[in-house]
Amino acid sequence: YGAKIRAPHALVMTFLFKSGSLREKLKSIAQATYTHSRNLAYFVFTYKGLMALQSRLQGKKIPFHSFFAACIGAWLVFGENNPINSQITMYLLSRILFGLSRLAVEKGYVPQTKQDPFPFVTALVWGTVLWLFEYHRQTLQPSLQSSMTYLYDDSNVWHDISDFLVYNKRTDSK
């Protein structure tokens, strides 16, 4: 599963934003794919093992088990701050926020709105990220900085159609 998810992403991001030889790029793609896949496999093994252990020790499965097993597994497997683990954690965080919002409405902690709140949430997210990009760029994750630099800074200069189709940074060879 990790290879299925990471390989296409690494391929696109590497060829869009990284420099180096074809060999270096392919090595980078393989390394990112391997790391993502290995970490997911280690985490699943750790999580399921801890779930089974807790269930056996207590004689039944209780909701806290999943939280505890995941916390321990994440600490052991995803605890190192590197680009792969950072991206996985950010991916999960965004989905958790949506899930907790839906749960809060479902449980009645937050009233169901008459209008879809998605446009408001989207406006806040985009407003915040562009403010951070313009005034506190260093706080953003490096791949997000690269993407936003490409979209909002590099797009200020155009040479020809290849800027749009390939990449709009000129090298010394052009």
ZAMARGU-4260 file (C-alpha; in steps of 0.2 Angstrom, whole numbers, plus 5000, padded with zeros to 4 digits):
<rodrens>
0) 5000/5000/5000 | 5014/5012/5004 | 5022/5009/4987 | 5006/5012/4978 | 5003/5028/4987
5) 5021/5035/4988 | 5028/5030/4971 | 5017/5041/4960 | 5018/5056/4972 | 5037/5054/4973
10) 5038/5053/4954 | 5029/5069/4951 | 5036/5079/4965 | 5054/5073/4961 | 5053/5078/4942
15) 5044/5094/4946 | 5055/5101/4960 | 5071/5092/4962 | 5087/5094/4952 | 5100/5081/4948
20) 5103/5067/4936 | 5090/5055/4931 | 5099/5042/4941 | 5099/5053/4957 | 5080/5056/4954
25) 5076/5038/4952 | 5086/5034/4968 | 5076/5048/4977 | 5059/5041/4971 | 5064/5023/4977
30) 5071/5029/4994 | 5055/5039/4997 | 5044/5024/4992 | 5054/5012/5002 | 5053/5023/5018
35) 5035/5026/5016 | 5031/5007/5013 | 5042/5001/5027 | 5036/5014/5040 | 5018/5009/5036
40) 5022/4990/5037 | 5031/4993/5054 | 5017/5003/5061 | 5003/4991/5056 | 5013/4976/5063
45) 5016/4986/5080 | 4998/4992/5081 | 4990/4975/5077 | 5002/4967/5089 | 4998/4979/5103
50) 4980/4978/5100 | 4980/4959/5101 | 4991/4960/5117 | 4979/4972/5126 | 4964/4961/5121
55) 4972/4945/5127 | 4978/4954/5144 | 4961/4962/5147 | 4950/4948/5140 | 4941/4960/5128
60) 4944/4974/5116 | 4940/4992/5123 | 4940/5008/5114 | 4956/5015/5123 | 4966/5000/5116
65) 4966/5007/5098 | 4971/5025/5104 | 4985/5018/5116 | 4992/5005/5103 | 4992/5019/5089
70) 5001/5031/5101 | 5015/5019/5105 | 5016/5013/5087 | 5017/5031/5080 | 5030/5036/5093
75) 5041/5021/5088 | 5039/5021/5069 | 5034/5039/5065 | 5043/5048/5079 | 5058/5054/5068
80) 5055/5071/5060 | 5058/5068/5042 | 5049/5073/5026 | 5040/5056/5024 | 5034/5055/5042
85) 5029/5074/5042 | 5019/5072/5026 | 5010/5056/5033 | 5006/5066/5049 | 5000/5081/5040
90) 4989/5070/5029 | 4981/5062/5044 | 4979/5078/5053 | 4968/5086/5040 | 4957/5070/5039
95) 4956/5070/5058 | 4950/5088/5059 | 4936/5084/5046 | 4932/5068/5056 | 4931/5076/5073
100) 4920/5090/5065 | 4908/5078/5059 | 4908/5068/5075 | 4905/5084/5085 | 4889/5087/5074
105) 4884/5069/5075 | 4885/5069/5094 | 4876/5085/5096 | 4891/5095/5103 | 4890/5107/5088
110) 4874/5111/5080 | 4870/5106/5062 | 4872/5121/5051 | 4858/5126/5039 | 4871/5130/5026
115) 4886/5119/5021 | 4901/5125/5031 | 4914/5119/5018 | 4915/5136/5009 | 4919/5145/5026
120) 4932/5132/5031 | 4940/5132/5014 | 4941/5151/5014 | 4950/5150/5031 | 4962/5137/5026
125) 4967/5146/5010 | 4968/5163/5018 | 4979/5156/5032 | 4991/5146/5021 | 4993/5161/5009
130) 4996/5173/5024 | 5009/5161/5031 | 5017/5159/5014 | 5018/5178/5011 | 5024/5183/5028
135) 5030/5167/5038 | 5036/5156/5024 | 5049/5146/5034 | 5035/5139/5045 | 5028/5129/5031
140) 5033/5112/5026 | 5047/5112/5013 | 5037/5103/4999 | 5022/5115/5002 | 5034/5130/5001
145) 5041/5123/4984 | 5024/5121/4977 | 5018/5138/4982 | 5034/5146/4976 | 5031/5138/4959
150) 5013/5144/4959 | 5015/5162/4966 | 5033/5167/4964 | 5040/5158/4949 | 5024/5162/4939
155) 5029/5181/4939 | 5041/5178/4925 | 5037/5169/4909 | 5049/5166/4894 | 5039/5155/4883
160) 5026/5141/4883 | 5039/5129/4890 | 5038/5138/4906 | 5020/5132/4907 | 5022/5115/4900
165) 5039/5110/4909 | 5046/5121/4922 | 5048/5140/4923 | 5065/5141/4930 | 5079/5144/4917
170) 5095/5134/4919 | 5112/5141/4913 | 5111/5129/4898 | 5096/5138/4890
</rodrens>
